[in-house]
Amino acid sequence: ENKKTLVVMTDGGNDIASWAKTKLPADQSLPKSDVVIGQLRTAIEWLKDPAHFPNGSYVVFANVYEFTDMTTNMDGCLTGAFAGFSGTWTAGAAPLVHMAEQYMKIAVDTQTDMIFLEETFCGHGFHANDPVGQCYRGPGATTWFDITCIHPTPEGHTQLANLFYSTIA
C-alpha cells in the first residue's frame, strides 16, 4: 500500500524514575540524560529514513513527565516507598529540564511532532493541591498518576491519548 507509517511513542520516563529512586546527583544524571537523548535522536532519525520506510513516516513523541508537580518531593505518592521513591530529589530538576529542551531540539531538527506531556501533566501529580506549587491549577485538580507513582490512571491515559490524537488530527 502507498501509505505512510505513523509512530507514536513516549521515552525517558523509566530512566528518570530509576535516577530518582537512587537520588542520582546532577553531575551523574546529566550525562545519563545525554545518552537517552542521543538514543532518542538515533531512533527518530532511523524512523524518518526513507530506506526504512519508503512511503515515509510520521513520528509523534512526548517529552518526559514526572509525578511531583516539579516539587521534587517524592513522598506525595503514598505507595512511593514501596516503589523505591522517598524524600526529595532536587537534583532531578536538572536532567528533566535538560531532556525537555533537547527533546524539543530533536523535534525541530527532525521535523517531527512532540507533545508537551510534562507541561500537561504538571498540576495533576501528587502535589496537585499545593497552592504554592508552580504547577498548581486550582482546587480540585485530579491526579493523573496511579499507585505506581509513574504510570497514568485511566483518566491520565485518556489525557495522554487526547494529546496524541489532537496532534495527529
Disulfide bonds with the S-S distance in Angstrom:
Cys77-Cys149 1.93
Cys122-Cys135 1.49
